[in-house]
Amino acid sequence: MKQRIALLVYPEFSLQEVGNLMALFRWYYDSPTDIISTDLSPVRSEEGVLVVPDKTTSGFKVEDYDCLILPGISDIRLSLDNHKLIQFLSELKNHPDFLIGAICSGPIFYQWLAY
């Protein structure tokens, strides 16, 4: 186990859906979460909380993580128009053994991950 998980964030992502998950991985499995986004600009969650990404999708390396989490999203329209995000998700097809989890509306992104 690499002992790291990645959380992909996008505008209006649901922070409350992943808060307990991140705490569980950190405190029970000593696996911190890296916040990933298309750039390093702060991303506002649907709750209004600004989250600052640790890394960008262009710097993401599958081999550095145990899994990628796709949280739900209250308004998916902005993310569907984000070409960097769609490109990143499409490139994950090259890693069919990499674990990706999605919560609530997060599975909508699986159309770009279809193998």
C-alpha positions in Angstrom: 0.0 0.0 0.0 1.3 3.4 -1.0 -0.5 5.0 2.0 -1.9 8.0 0.0 -5.3 8.7 -1.5 -6.2 11.4 -4.0 -9.4 13.4 -3.9 -10.3 15.1 -7.2 -12.1 18.4 -6.6 -14.1 20.6 -9.0 -16.4 23.6 -8.5 -19.4 22.7 -6.3 -18.0 19.3 -5.2 -19.6 18.0 -2.0 -17.1 18.3 0.9 -19.4 16.7 3.4 -19.5 13.5 1.4 -15.8 13.0 1.7 -14.9 14.5 5.0 -15.4 11.4 7.1 -13.8 9.3 4.4 -10.6 11.4 4.5 -10.6 11.2 8.3 -11.0 7.5 8.3 -8.1 7.0 6.0 -5.9 9.4 7.9 -6.5 8.3 11.4 -7.1 4.5 11.0 -4.8 3.7 8.1 -2.3 6.6 8.3 -3.1 7.5 4.7 -3.3 11.2 4.1 -5.3 12.7 1.3 -3.9 14.8 -1.5 -6.3 17.3 -3.1 -6.1 17.2 -6.9 -7.6 19.7 -9.3 -7.0 21.0 -12.8 -5.0 23.9 -11.4 -3.8 25.2 -8.0 -6.5 27.8 -7.7 -8.8 27.4 -4.6 -12.0 25.4 -5.4 -15.3 26.3 -3.6 -17.3 23.3 -2.4 -21.1 23.3 -2.5 -20.9 24.1 1.2 -19.0 27.3 0.4 -15.7 26.2 1.8 -12.6 27.1 -0.3 -10.2 24.2 -0.7 -6.6 24.7 -2.0 -5.4 21.8 -4.1 -2.1 20.1 -3.4 -1.4 19.0 -6.9 -2.7 19.5 -10.4 -4.1 16.8 -12.7 -1.2 17.3 -15.0 1.2 16.4 -12.2 -0.9 13.4 -11.0 0.9 10.0 -11.1 -1.2 6.9 -10.6 1.7 5.0 -9.1 1.8 7.5 -6.2 -1.7 6.6 -4.9 -3.8 3.8 -3.7 -7.0 5.3 -5.1 -8.7 8.3 -6.5 -12.0 9.6 -5.0 -14.6 11.5 -7.1 -17.0 13.3 -4.8 -20.5 14.2 -5.7 -21.3 17.6 -7.2 -24.3 19.8 -6.9 -24.0 21.5 -10.3 -22.1 19.4 -12.8 -22.3 21.9 -15.7 -19.0 23.7 -15.0 -17.1 20.5 -14.7 -18.5 19.0 -17.9 -17.1 22.0 -19.7 -13.7 21.7 -18.1 -11.5 20.2 -20.9 -8.5 19.6 -18.5 -10.7 17.6 -16.2 -12.2 15.5 -19.0 -8.8 14.9 -20.5 -7.4 13.8 -17.1 -10.3 11.4 -16.6 -10.0 10.0 -20.1 -6.3 9.3 -19.5 -7.1 7.1 -16.6 -8.4 4.5 -19.1 -4.7 3.7 -19.5 -4.6 2.4 -15.9 -7.4 -0.2 -15.7 -6.2 -1.6 -12.4 -6.2 1.7 -10.6 -8.9 2.0 -8.0 -11.4 4.8 -8.5 -14.3 5.5 -6.1 -17.2 7.8 -6.7 -19.9 9.1 -4.4 -23.4 10.4 -5.2 -23.2 12.1 -8.5 -19.5 11.5 -8.9 -20.1 8.4 -11.1 -21.3 10.7 -13.9 -17.7 11.1 -14.7 -17.4 7.4 -15.5 -18.5 8.0 -19.0 -14.9 9.2 -19.7 -13.5 6.3 -17.7 -15.4 3.5 -19.6 -13.1 0.7 -20.5 
